[in-house]
Amino acid sequence: MGRLIDINGERLWSRLNQVGAVGTDARGGINRFAWEPSYKEAVKMMTGWIEKEGLSYRIDTVGNVYARLEGEEPGEQTVLSGSHFDTVPQGGYFDGLAGVMGALESLVAIKESGIPHKRPIEMVAFINEEASQFLGGTFGSKAMCGMLPHDYAYQLRHRRTNQLLSDAMKEYGFGLDPDNIEGSIINPKAYYAFIEMHIEQGRYLLDKDIPLSVVQAVAGIKQFYITINGEAAHAGGMAMKDRHDAMAAAAAITTEVERLAHTISADARGTVGYIETHPGEHNIIAEKCIMPVDFREADLEKWKKMYDDLMLFTDQECEKRGLTWSVHYTCNLEPAPCREELRQLMDNTADKLNIVHNSMISFPAHDAMNISRIMPMGMIFLRSSNGGVSHCPEEFTTKEDMVKGTRLLANTLLQMAAVDIL
């Protein structure tokens, strides 16, 4: 490894807090939603800093923002880093934004260091990862990866106002083009690798008193609805042996989801968020139940097995009760392992920077999952302080941890741009 560089921690913290406050509402949370005025204000603030630092920038046809530091050798593949720029309703300052501002500070610090690097380096601020108003998460990275249909902007409507996404994009400006979603697709051959820095959004690092982690993989997510059809009848009049009770099956399946997650691996997650029951009366046997299931697991075969085993169990439970059932997918993302060479580079770099770190799996989804399908990917997790909470005004990562994570990110990006890692 060549010379290590430092970052400007005061500049990083100041800028993060300035742009982080954009979208503050009266209750203290942050509502910075894609394509809305507060989001546009934040983009203008960030692009102002990009121009001030002598970097170039562009905004693609859907609203992803790129900043670029050129390399010394034309035609070399680009190193990419960033995260999302939007928030959930009543969100905080750090989710997504930590990775965007860390990437921007990394580009500025590398430029200021004067150390030569052959590959260009880009920051990306993904739009609508949270999908707070226009539903369908990780929108910006899906668009970049060519995962959205041509007419997507004409299919999606604002969850509250019913406005078409196409109209919101036109009102937003910046040259966005709902008729050219494909214009946001990047050429994977033009890119070397991607690193996303993000807050952990949990207590794992906090409880271990470790500032950051080099992520092993982003767990696969399988989300689906199971609909069970039975027969309504009087709770007193119908004997137990004669019932076709959808709720009894739903309860058994819910318990099996928990059992499968406990037994498939130490880290697997299985969740049933609720059971919607019809007719929903205390003295009527349920004729229909709808239940959303969420499975998460980093090992591909175990991830598949959880689902397959649950389908078999569901079929058996419904058959013995004389019920019919169906399943409807809403999310089916395979596990995304982080590239081993990038993990080793970040481990070695953290050691040289004397930054205590460990390794962990990400169970929340991130834009990095989509990007991993088209180029090598790595992730850095920062400790979530204040009880590990996130997606709320109370989310917090300390200045010290932000600086440590960004120092690791900057030096990792510089090495990736300067020498052949992959």
C-alpha positions as CSV (number, residue, x, y, z in Angstrom):
1,M,0.0,0.0,0.0
2,G,1.2,3.5,-0.8
3,R,1.0,6.6,1.2
4,L,-2.0,7.0,3.5
5,I,-4.1,10.1,3.3
6,D,-6.3,11.9,5.8
7,I,-9.6,13.6,5.4
8,N,-11.0,17.0,6.7
9,G,-13.2,15.8,9.5
10,E,-14.6,19.3,10.2
11,R,-15.6,19.8,6.6
12,L,-17.2,16.4,6.4
13,W,-19.2,16.9,9.7
14,S,-20.2,20.4,8.8
15,R,-21.5,19.5,5.3
16,L,-23.3,16.4,6.5
17,N,-25.2,18.4,9.1
18,Q,-26.0,21.2,6.7
19,V,-27.5,19.0,4.0
20,G,-28.9,16.6,6.6
21,A,-31.1,19.3,8.0
22,V,-32.8,19.9,4.6
23,G,-36.3,18.6,4.9
24,T,-36.7,19.2,8.7
25,D,-40.4,19.4,9.7
26,A,-42.0,20.8,12.8
27,R,-41.7,17.5,14.7
28,G,-37.9,17.4,14.3
29,G,-37.7,14.6,11.8
30,I,-36.4,14.8,8.2
31,N,-38.7,14.4,5.2
32,R,-36.4,14.5,2.2
33,F,-38.3,12.6,-0.4
34,A,-37.2,12.0,-4.0
35,W,-38.3,14.5,-6.6
36,E,-39.8,16.9,-4.0
37,P,-38.7,20.5,-3.3
38,S,-36.6,19.6,-0.2
39,Y,-34.7,17.0,-2.2
40,K,-34.0,19.5,-5.0
41,E,-32.7,22.0,-2.4
42,A,-30.4,19.4,-1.0
43,V,-29.1,18.4,-4.5
44,K,-28.4,22.1,-5.2
45,M,-26.5,22.4,-2.0
46,M,-24.4,19.3,-2.8
47,T,-23.7,20.2,-6.4
48,G,-22.6,23.7,-5.1
49,W,-19.9,22.0,-3.0
50,I,-18.9,19.7,-5.9
51,E,-18.3,22.7,-8.1
52,K,-16.5,24.6,-5.4
53,E,-14.0,21.7,-5.1
54,G,-13.3,21.7,-8.8
55,L,-15.0,18.4,-9.5
56,S,-17.4,17.7,-12.4
57,Y,-20.9,16.4,-11.9
58,R,-23.8,15.1,-13.8
59,I,-27.4,14.2,-13.1
60,D,-28.8,11.2,-15.0
61,T,-32.3,10.9,-16.5
62,V,-33.9,9.7,-13.3
63,G,-32.1,11.9,-10.8
64,N,-29.0,10.1,-9.6
65,V,-26.2,12.6,-9.0
66,Y,-22.6,11.8,-9.9
67,A,-19.5,13.7,-8.9
68,R,-16.2,12.8,-10.7
69,L,-12.5,13.1,-10.1
70,E,-10.6,12.2,-13.2
71,G,-7.7,9.7,-13.3
72,E,-4.4,10.0,-15.1
73,E,-5.0,7.3,-17.7
74,P,-7.9,7.9,-20.2
75,G,-10.1,4.8,-20.8
76,E,-9.4,3.2,-17.4
77,Q,-12.5,1.9,-15.5
78,T,-14.1,4.1,-12.9
79,V,-14.1,3.4,-9.2
80,L,-17.6,4.2,-7.7
81,S,-18.8,4.9,-4.2
82,G,-21.9,6.4,-2.7
83,S,-25.3,5.7,-1.1
84,H,-28.8,7.2,-1.2
85,F,-29.8,10.8,-0.6
86,D,-33.4,10.4,0.4
87,T,-35.0,9.7,3.8
88,V,-37.9,7.8,5.2
89,P,-40.8,9.8,6.7
90,Q,-39.5,11.4,10.0
91,G,-36.0,10.1,9.3
92,G,-32.6,11.2,10.5
93,Y,-29.3,12.7,9.4
94,F,-27.3,9.6,8.7
95,D,-29.1,6.8,6.9
96,G,-27.8,6.9,3.3
97,L,-26.4,10.4,3.7
98,A,-23.3,9.2,5.6
99,G,-22.3,7.2,2.6
100,V,-22.9,10.1,0.1
101,M,-21.0,12.7,2.1
102,G,-18.3,10.2,3.0
103,A,-17.8,9.5,-0.7
104,L,-17.8,13.2,-1.6
105,E,-15.2,14.0,1.1
106,S,-13.1,11.1,-0.1
107,L,-13.0,12.5,-3.6
108,V,-12.0,16.0,-2.3
109,A,-9.3,14.5,0.1
110,I,-7.8,12.4,-2.7
111,K,-7.7,15.5,-5.0
112,E,-6.1,17.6,-2.3
113,S,-3.5,14.9,-1.6
114,G,-2.1,15.2,-5.1
115,I,-1.3,11.4,-5.1
116,P,-1.5,10.1,-8.7
117,H,-4.1,7.5,-9.6
118,K,-4.8,6.0,-13.0
119,R,-8.5,5.3,-12.6
120,P,-11.2,8.0,-12.2
121,I,-13.3,8.0,-9.1
122,E,-17.0,8.9,-8.8
123,M,-19.4,9.6,-6.1
124,V,-23.1,8.7,-6.7
125,A,-26.1,9.8,-4.7
126,F,-28.9,7.3,-5.5
127,I,-32.4,8.7,-5.7
128,N,-35.5,7.1,-4.1
129,E,-33.9,4.3,-2.3
130,E,-36.4,4.5,0.5
131,A,-39.3,4.9,-1.8
132,S,-41.2,6.9,0.8
133,Q,-43.8,8.3,-1.6
134,F,-43.2,6.5,-4.9
135,L,-43.1,2.9,-3.7
136,G,-40.6,0.4,-4.9
137,G,-37.2,0.6,-3.0
138,T,-33.7,1.1,-4.4
139,F,-35.1,2.9,-7.4
140,G,-31.9,4.8,-8.4
141,S,-29.6,1.8,-8.4
142,K,-32.3,-0.4,-10.2
143,A,-32.4,2.3,-12.9
144,M,-28.6,2.3,-13.3
145,C,-28.6,-1.5,-13.6
146,G,-31.3,-1.7,-16.2
147,M,-33.8,-3.3,-13.9
148,L,-36.8,-1.0,-14.6
149,P,-39.2,-1.3,-17.6
150,H,-39.3,1.5,-20.2
151,D,-42.7,2.8,-19.0
152,Y,-42.0,2.6,-15.3
153,A,-42.5,6.3,-14.7
154,Y,-46.0,6.0,-16.2
155,Q,-47.0,3.0,-14.0
156,L,-46.0,4.4,-10.6
157,R,-48.1,6.9,-8.6
158,H,-47.5,8.9,-5.4
159,R,-48.9,7.0,-2.5
160,R,-50.9,9.9,-1.2
161,T,-51.5,12.4,-4.0
162,N,-51.8,9.8,-6.8
163,Q,-49.5,11.9,-9.0
164,L,-47.7,10.0,-11.8
165,L,-44.0,9.6,-11.3
166,S,-43.5,10.9,-14.9
167,D,-45.2,14.2,-13.9
168,A,-43.1,14.5,-10.7
169,M,-39.9,14.0,-12.7
170,K,-40.9,16.7,-15.2
171,E,-41.7,19.2,-12.4
172,Y,-38.4,18.4,-10.6
173,G,-36.4,19.6,-13.6
174,F,-32.6,19.0,-13.9
175,G,-33.2,17.5,-17.3
176,L,-34.9,14.4,-16.0
177,D,-36.7,12.4,-18.7
178,P,-39.4,9.9,-17.8
179,D,-39.4,8.7,-21.4
180,N,-35.7,7.8,-21.2
181,I,-35.3,5.6,-18.1
182,E,-32.8,3.7,-20.1
183,G,-30.6,6.8,-20.3
184,S,-29.6,6.2,-16.6
185,I,-28.2,2.7,-17.3
186,I,-24.4,2.6,-16.8
187,N,-22.0,0.4,-18.8
188,P,-20.6,-2.2,-16.3
189,K,-17.5,-2.5,-18.5
190,A,-16.7,1.2,-17.7
191,Y,-16.7,0.6,-14.0
192,Y,-14.1,-1.2,-11.8
193,A,-15.9,-1.7,-8.5
194,F,-18.3,-0.1,-6.1
195,I,-18.0,0.6,-2.3
196,E,-21.0,1.7,-0.2
197,M,-20.5,3.1,3.3
198,H,-23.7,3.0,5.4
199,I,-24.7,3.1,9.1
200,E,-25.4,-0.3,10.6
201,Q,-29.0,0.5,11.7
202,G,-28.7,-1.9,14.7
203,R,-26.8,-2.6,17.9
204,Y,-24.2,-5.2,16.8
205,L,-21.3,-2.8,16.6
206,L,-22.6,-0.7,19.5
207,D,-22.7,-3.7,21.9
208,K,-19.3,-4.8,20.8
209,D,-17.9,-1.2,21.2
210,I,-16.4,-1.3,17.6
211,P,-16.6,1.7,15.3
212,L,-17.0,0.0,12.0
213,S,-17.3,-3.3,10.1
214,V,-16.2,-4.6,6.8
215,V,-19.4,-6.2,5.5
216,Q,-19.3,-9.9,4.3
217,A,-22.5,-9.9,2.4
218,V,-26.0,-8.4,2.1
219,A,-28.5,-11.1,3.0
220,G,-31.1,-12.2,0.4
221,I,-34.6,-11.0,1.0
222,K,-37.7,-12.9,0.0
223,Q,-41.0,-11.2,0.8
224,F,-44.3,-12.7,-0.2
225,Y,-48.0,-12.9,0.8
226,I,-49.7,-16.2,1.6
227,T,-53.5,-16.1,1.1
228,I,-55.4,-19.0,2.8
229,N,-59.0,-19.7,1.9
230,G,-61.3,-21.5,4.3
231,E,-65.0,-21.4,5.2
232,A,-66.8,-19.1,7.5
233,A,-69.1,-20.7,10.1
234,H,-70.5,-20.1,13.6
235,A,-67.9,-20.4,16.4
236,G,-70.4,-22.2,18.6
237,G,-72.4,-24.2,16.0
238,M,-69.6,-25.7,14.0
239,A,-67.8,-28.7,15.6
240,M,-64.0,-28.7,15.6
241,K,-63.8,-31.8,13.3
242,D,-66.0,-30.1,10.7
243,R,-64.1,-26.8,10.4
244,H,-62.1,-25.3,7.6
245,D,-60.4,-22.6,9.7
246,A,-58.0,-20.3,7.8
247,M,-56.8,-18.7,11.0
248,A,-55.7,-22.0,12.5
249,A,-53.5,-22.6,9.5
250,A,-52.2,-19.0,9.5
251,A,-51.2,-19.4,13.2
252,A,-49.4,-22.6,12.5
253,I,-47.6,-21.1,9.5
254,T,-46.5,-18.1,11.6
255,T,-45.0,-20.3,14.2
256,E,-43.2,-22.3,11.4
257,V,-41.7,-19.1,10.0
258,E,-40.1,-18.4,13.4
259,R,-39.0,-22.0,13.8
260,L,-37.3,-22.1,10.3
261,A,-35.4,-18.9,11.0
262,H,-34.2,-20.2,14.3
263,T,-33.0,-23.6,12.9
264,I,-31.7,-22.8,9.4
265,S,-28.8,-20.7,10.7
266,A,-27.7,-18.5,13.6
267,D,-28.3,-15.3,11.6
268,A,-31.4,-16.0,9.5
269,R,-34.5,-13.8,10.0
270,G,-38.1,-14.8,9.5
271,T,-41.0,-12.4,10.1
272,V,-44.8,-12.4,9.8
273,G,-45.8,-8.8,10.1
274,Y,-49.5,-9.3,10.6
275,I,-52.4,-11.6,9.8
276,E,-55.3,-9.9,7.9
277,T,-58.4,-12.0,8.7
278,H,-61.9,-12.1,7.1
279,P,-64.6,-11.6,8.3
280,G,-62.7,-10.7,11.5
281,E,-65.4,-11.3,14.1
282,H,-64.9,-13.0,17.4
283,N,-67.6,-15.6,17.0
284,I,-67.0,-16.4,13.3
285,I,-64.5,-18.9,12.0
286,A,-62.1,-17.2,9.6
287,E,-62.8,-17.9,6.0
288,K,-59.7,-16.0,4.7
289,C,-56.3,-15.0,6.0
290,I,-53.6,-13.0,4.3
291,M,-50.2,-12.9,5.8
292,P,-46.9,-11.2,4.7
293,V,-43.7,-13.2,5.2
294,D,-40.2,-11.8,5.2
295,F,-37.2,-14.2,5.0
296,R,-33.6,-13.0,5.1
297,E,-30.4,-15.1,4.9
298,A,-26.9,-14.6,3.5
299,D,-26.3,-18.1,2.4
300,L,-28.0,-18.7,-1.0
301,E,-28.9,-22.4,-0.5
302,K,-30.2,-21.8,3.1
303,W,-32.2,-18.8,1.8
304,K,-33.9,-21.0,-0.8
305,K,-34.5,-23.8,1.7
306,M,-36.4,-21.6,4.1
307,Y,-38.9,-20.7,1.4
308,D,-39.1,-24.2,0.0
309,D,-39.7,-25.7,3.5
310,L,-42.3,-23.2,4.3
311,M,-44.2,-23.9,1.1
312,L,-44.2,-27.6,1.9
313,F,-45.4,-26.9,5.5
314,T,-48.1,-24.5,4.2
315,D,-49.4,-27.1,1.7
316,Q,-49.6,-29.8,4.4
317,E,-51.3,-27.5,7.0
318,C,-53.9,-26.4,4.4
319,E,-54.5,-29.9,3.1
320,K,-55.3,-31.4,6.5
321,R,-57.8,-28.6,7.2
322,G,-59.5,-28.7,3.7
323,L,-58.2,-25.2,2.8
324,T,-56.8,-23.7,-0.5
325,W,-53.9,-21.3,-0.6
326,S,-51.8,-19.2,-2.9
327,V,-48.6,-17.1,-2.7
328,H,-47.8,-13.7,-4.2
329,Y,-44.2,-12.4,-4.3
330,T,-43.3,-8.7,-3.6
331,C,-39.5,-9.0,-3.3
332,N,-37.1,-11.7,-4.4
333,L,-33.5,-10.5,-4.0
334,E,-30.8,-13.2,-3.9
335,P,-28.0,-12.7,-1.3
336,A,-25.2,-10.4,-2.5
337,P,-21.8,-11.4,-1.3
338,C,-19.1,-8.7,-1.0
339,R,-16.1,-9.3,-3.3
340,E,-13.3,-11.0,-1.3
341,E,-10.5,-8.9,-2.7
342,L,-12.3,-5.7,-1.7
343,R,-12.9,-7.1,1.8
344,Q,-9.2,-7.9,2.2
345,L,-8.2,-4.5,0.9
346,M,-10.5,-2.8,3.4
347,D,-9.3,-5.1,6.3
348,N,-5.7,-4.3,5.5
349,T,-6.3,-0.6,5.1
350,A,-8.2,-0.4,8.4
351,D,-5.3,-2.2,10.1
352,K,-2.8,0.3,8.7
353,L,-5.0,3.2,9.8
354,N,-5.2,1.6,13.3
355,I,-9.0,1.5,13.1
356,V,-10.6,-1.3,15.2
357,H,-13.1,-3.2,13.0
358,N,-14.8,-6.6,12.5
359,S,-16.8,-8.4,9.9
360,M,-20.6,-8.8,9.7
361,I,-23.6,-9.5,7.5
362,S,-26.1,-6.8,6.4
363,F,-29.7,-7.9,6.8
364,P,-31.3,-4.6,5.7
365,A,-31.3,-4.2,1.9
366,H,-29.0,-1.5,0.2
367,D,-28.4,-0.2,-3.2
368,A,-25.2,-2.2,-3.1
369,M,-27.3,-5.4,-3.7
370,N,-28.3,-4.2,-7.1
371,I,-24.9,-2.9,-8.0
372,S,-23.3,-6.3,-7.1
373,R,-25.2,-7.8,-10.0
374,I,-23.1,-5.8,-12.5
375,M,-19.7,-5.1,-10.8
376,P,-17.7,-6.2,-7.8
377,M,-19.1,-4.7,-4.6
378,G,-18.0,-4.0,-1.0
379,M,-19.5,-2.3,2.0
380,I,-18.5,-0.5,5.2
381,F,-20.8,-0.3,8.1
382,L,-20.5,2.5,10.7
383,R,-21.6,2.1,14.3
384,S,-25.1,3.4,15.0
385,S,-25.0,5.1,18.4
386,N,-28.0,6.2,20.5
387,G,-29.2,2.6,21.1
388,G,-28.6,1.6,17.5
389,V,-31.9,3.1,16.3
390,S,-32.4,4.3,12.7
391,H,-35.2,5.4,10.4
392,C,-36.2,7.9,13.1
393,P,-35.1,11.4,14.2
394,E,-33.0,9.9,17.0
395,E,-30.6,8.0,14.6
396,F,-27.0,9.1,15.3
397,T,-23.5,8.2,14.4
398,T,-20.7,10.1,16.1
399,K,-18.3,12.5,14.4
400,E,-15.4,10.2,15.4
401,D,-17.0,7.2,13.8
402,M,-17.9,9.2,10.6
403,V,-14.3,10.3,10.4
404,K,-12.9,6.8,10.9
405,G,-15.2,5.3,8.3
406,T,-14.5,8.1,5.8
407,R,-10.7,7.7,6.3
408,L,-11.1,4.0,5.5
409,L,-13.3,4.8,2.5
410,A,-10.9,7.4,1.1
411,N,-7.8,5.3,1.4
412,T,-9.6,2.2,0.0
413,L,-10.9,4.2,-3.1
414,L,-7.4,5.6,-3.7
415,Q,-5.8,2.2,-3.7
416,M,-8.5,0.9,-6.0
417,A,-7.9,3.8,-8.3
418,A,-4.1,3.5,-8.2
419,V,-3.3,-0.2,-8.4
420,D,-4.8,-3.4,-9.7
421,I,-6.8,-5.0,-6.8
422,L,-9.1,-7.3,-8.8
